[in-house]
Amino acid sequence: MIISPRARATAEAGRWPAAVVGLAALVVAGSALAASAADLYYERTLMAAVDTRCRLFEPAIGAALKSAAAQARGAALRSGVAQDSLVSVERRARSRAASARCDSPDIATAATRVRTAFKGYAQLTRMTWPGDIADWRGDRTVTRLGPLWRLSQASSFGHDRMIFGFGGEDTPGALLAAASFTDGRTPYAARLVMRDPARAGQPYLDGRKAASRGGIPLADRTPPPQATRAFAAEARSTASERLRPAGTKSAILFRFPMRAADALDGLDPREAVAVEFVFAGATGDQVRRAYVEVGDFAAGRAFLQVGSR
């Protein structure tokens, strides 16, 4: 199954018809539900936590539920809910789940609703998560024809082009960046630079250029150097045809450690990260930067897990 490329894959448009608002009354008809994004995050986190304890769902449904919870988190942050508030919401949901009886009739009813709501989602093979500026595209098609992009975002920087995300023959694949340089130069290293939560608890969103450029440019969604951390690429190779940016004849492929993906998971969807390509120059290193919108990366990554279980 394929969802429309422009369909908004966020919690606002993907509400499941069972509202988990408390263990005394877990299920409310979807047509009567008027929950905020934070409410949806609570509901989905609660049921995902109950599933972890009670093994309610088959792996595909459980992974789909976690993806939906990540979507709801992103929607809540975009709507202005503070990160600290969402941490509190998650703690409350997990605390409630810890006290739930696995054989409770309410839990059984809610679990049935979840299975019905996510059965179709678990069968999707492709999905798109539109961002403010750039989209994430997910693909968990089964193939034995070589690696392809499993979760990807395309970027142009100057005359150069890049695709960043997860790539591989199987899902979820490795965290990769494939870049093509019009002048034919080859970088000797690459690093993924992002906000360090230990140094900056909130994202840097410089809106001074937003009015004239229709949204905050990705370069203005990254923190200053003193508030960042970097993950160096572990390997470099030539990108295969299906991993090269569209329309390019060659590209360099860099593989990043999976801990970089874990760090990216926890960022605010409104911010951006930078992939820096380092070239040797006559007077020292030269750096070219490509920017990636965080967006619903976490939801896309969870989507890939549905197909790998």
C-alpha positions in Angstrom: 0.0 0.0 0.0 1.2 3.5 -0.8 0.0 6.7 1.0 -0.3 9.9 -1.0 3.0 11.7 -1.1 1.4 14.9 0.2 -0.7 13.3 2.9 0.3 14.8 6.2 1.7 11.9 8.2 1.4 13.6 11.6 -0.7 13.0 14.6 -3.3 15.6 13.5 -4.3 13.6 10.4 -3.6 10.2 11.7 -5.6 9.9 14.9 -6.6 6.4 15.9 -10.1 5.9 17.0 -9.5 4.8 20.6 -8.8 7.6 23.1 -6.9 6.4 26.1 -7.6 9.0 28.7 -7.5 6.9 31.8 -7.7 3.4 33.0 -11.3 3.9 34.2 -12.6 4.8 30.7 -10.0 3.9 28.1 -12.0 4.0 24.9 -13.9 6.9 23.4 -15.3 6.9 19.8 -13.0 8.6 17.3 -15.7 10.9 16.0 -16.2 12.4 19.5 -12.5 12.8 20.2 -11.2 16.4 20.3 -7.7 15.7 21.7 -4.7 18.0 21.5 -1.4 16.8 20.1 -0.2 16.4 23.7 -3.2 14.2 24.5 -2.5 12.0 21.5 1.1 11.7 22.6 -0.1 10.6 26.1 -2.6 8.1 24.6 -0.2 6.5 22.2 2.7 6.4 24.7 0.4 4.8 27.3 -0.7 2.0 25.0 2.9 1.5 23.7 4.1 1.1 27.3 1.3 -1.2 28.1 2.2 -3.3 25.1 5.8 -3.5 26.3 4.6 -4.9 29.6 1.8 -7.1 28.5 2.8 -8.1 24.9 -0.6 -7.0 23.5 0.3 -6.7 19.9 2.1 -8.5 17.1 5.5 -6.8 16.4 4.2 -4.9 13.3 1.3 -3.3 15.2 3.5 -2.5 18.2 6.1 -0.8 16.0 3.3 1.1 14.1 2.0 2.4 17.5 5.5 3.6 18.4 5.7 5.4 15.1 2.4 7.1 15.8 3.6 8.2 19.2 6.6 9.8 17.6 4.4 11.6 15.1 2.3 12.9 18.0 5.4 14.1 19.8 6.5 16.0 16.8 3.0 17.5 16.3 2.9 18.6 19.9 6.3 20.3 19.7 5.3 22.1 16.5 2.1 23.3 18.1 4.2 25.0 20.8 4.1 22.5 23.7 7.3 22.8 25.7 9.8 19.9 25.7 9.6 19.8 29.6 5.8 19.4 29.4 6.1 16.5 27.0 8.6 14.8 29.3 6.0 15.1 32.1 3.3 13.7 29.8 5.5 10.7 28.9 6.3 10.1 32.6 2.6 10.2 33.5 1.7 7.8 30.7 4.4 5.3 31.7 3.4 5.5 35.3 -0.2 4.8 34.4 0.8 1.9 32.2 2.9 0.4 35.0 -0.2 0.2 37.2 -2.5 -1.3 34.5 -3.7 -4.8 34.8 -2.8 -6.7 31.6 -6.1 -8.7 31.9 -8.2 -5.6 32.4 -11.4 -5.5 30.2 -10.6 -1.8 29.5 -7.1 -2.7 28.3 -8.6 -5.5 26.1 -11.1 -3.1 24.6 -8.4 -0.5 23.9 -6.1 -3.1 22.4 -8.8 -4.2 20.0 -9.3 -0.6 18.9 -5.5 -0.2 18.3 -5.3 -3.3 16.2 -8.2 -2.1 14.1 -6.7 1.4 13.7 -3.2 0.3 12.8 -3.8 -2.8 10.8 -3.7 -0.9 7.5 -0.8 1.3 8.7 1.3 -1.8 9.4 0.8 -2.9 5.7 2.1 0.4 4.2 5.3 0.0 2.2 5.9 3.7 1.5 5.1 6.9 3.3 6.0 10.6 3.3 6.3 13.0 6.2 6.1 16.6 4.9 8.2 19.1 6.8 8.3 22.9 6.9 10.9 22.9 4.1 12.0 19.3 3.4 10.2 15.9 3.4 11.2 12.6 4.8 10.3 9.7 2.5 10.1 6.1 3.9 10.3 2.9 1.9 10.3 -0.6 3.3 9.7 -2.4 0.0 11.3 -5.9 0.0 14.1 -6.1 -2.6 17.2 -8.1 -3.4 18.4 -5.8 -6.2 20.9 -3.9 -4.0 20.6 -1.1 -1.4 18.0 1.6 -1.7 17.0 4.6 0.5 14.8 3.4 3.3 14.3 6.8 4.9 15.6 9.8 3.1 15.7 13.5 2.7 17.2 15.3 -0.3 19.2 18.5 0.0 20.9 21.0 -2.3 23.8 23.1 -1.1 25.3 25.5 -3.6 25.6 23.6 -6.8 26.1 20.3 -4.9 23.4 17.7 -3.9 22.9 15.3 -1.1 20.6 12.5 0.1 20.7 11.7 3.9 19.0 9.0 5.9 18.8 5.3 6.2 19.9 3.1 3.3 20.3 -0.6 2.7 19.0 -3.7 1.1 17.0 -4.6 4.3 15.3 -2.3 6.7 16.2 -0.2 8.6 19.7 0.0 7.0 22.6 2.2 7.9 22.7 5.9 8.5 24.2 7.4 5.3 24.9 10.5 3.4 25.4 10.4 -0.4 26.8 13.6 -1.9 27.6 14.7 -5.4 29.9 17.6 -6.1 29.7 19.4 -9.4 33.4 20.4 -9.4 34.4 16.7 -9.1 36.2 17.2 -5.8 36.2 14.4 -3.2 35.9 15.2 0.5 38.2 13.1 2.7 35.9 13.2 5.7 32.3 14.0 6.8 30.7 14.8 10.1 27.1 15.1 11.3 26.7 18.2 13.5 23.7 18.8 15.8 22.6 20.5 19.0 24.0 18.9 22.1 21.1 18.8 24.7 23.6 18.8 27.5 24.8 22.2 26.4 21.5 23.7 25.0 18.2 22.4 26.3 16.1 24.1 23.7 16.5 24.4 19.9 17.9 27.5 18.2 15.2 28.9 15.9 16.3 32.2 14.5 13.1 33.7 12.9 14.6 37.0 11.7 14.7 35.8 8.1 11.4 34.0 8.2 9.1 36.8 7.0 11.0 37.4 3.7 11.8 33.8 2.9 8.6 32.0 3.8 9.8 30.1 6.9 13.0 29.9 8.9 15.9 28.7 6.6 17.4 25.5 7.8 20.8 27.2 8.4 19.0 29.4 11.0 17.6 26.4 12.8 21.1 25.2 14.0 22.9 26.2 17.1 26.2 28.0 17.4 29.3 25.9 17.5 29.6 26.0 21.3 26.2 24.2 21.7 26.9 21.4 19.2 28.2 17.9 19.1 29.6 16.1 16.1 29.6 12.5 14.9 32.4 11.6 12.4 31.6 9.3 9.5 32.9 5.7 10.0 33.4 4.8 6.4 33.6 6.3 2.9 32.9 4.6 -0.4 31.4 5.2 -3.9 27.6 5.4 -3.9 25.7 2.8 -5.9 23.3 4.0 -8.6 20.2 3.7 -6.5 21.8 5.7 -3.6 23.0 8.6 -5.7 21.1 11.9 -5.7 18.6 11.9 -8.7 20.2 13.1 -11.9 23.8 12.7 -10.8 26.4 10.4 -12.4 28.5 9.8 -9.3 28.4 10.4 -5.6 30.5 9.7 -2.4 28.8 7.7 0.3 29.5 8.2 4.0 28.3 6.0 6.8 27.7 7.4 10.3 27.5 5.5 13.6 24.0 4.4 14.8 24.4 6.4 17.9 24.1 9.5 15.7 20.7 8.3 14.7 19.8 7.8 18.3 20.8 11.4 19.0 18.9 12.7 16.0 15.8 10.9 17.3 15.6 13.1 20.4 15.8 16.5 18.7 13.0 19.0 18.2 11.3 18.5 14.8 11.6 22.2 14.0 15.3 22.3 14.2 18.0 21.3 11.6 21.3 19.4 11.6 24.3 19.9 9.3 26.3 17.4 7.3 29.8 18.9 6.9 32.0 17.6 4.1 35.7 18.3 4.6 38.1 18.9 1.8 41.8 19.3 1.9 42.9 22.8 0.7 46.1 24.5 0.0 45.8 26.6 3.1 43.9 24.1 5.3 40.6 22.3 5.4 37.6 23.6 3.5 34.1 22.7 4.6 30.8 22.5 2.6 27.6 22.2 4.6 24.3 20.6 3.7 21.3 21.0 6.0 18.7 18.5 7.0 15.4 19.3 8.7 14.8 17.1 11.7 11.1 16.9 11.1 9.5 13.5 11.7 12.8 11.6 11.5 11.8 9.6 14.7 8.4 8.6 13.2 10.1 7.6 10.0 12.7 5.5 11.8 9.9 3.8 13.8 8.0 3.2 10.5 11.1 1.2 9.2 11.0 -1.0 12.3 7.5 -2.2 11.3 9.0 -3.9 8.3 12.0 -5.3 10.1 10.2 -7.4 12.6 
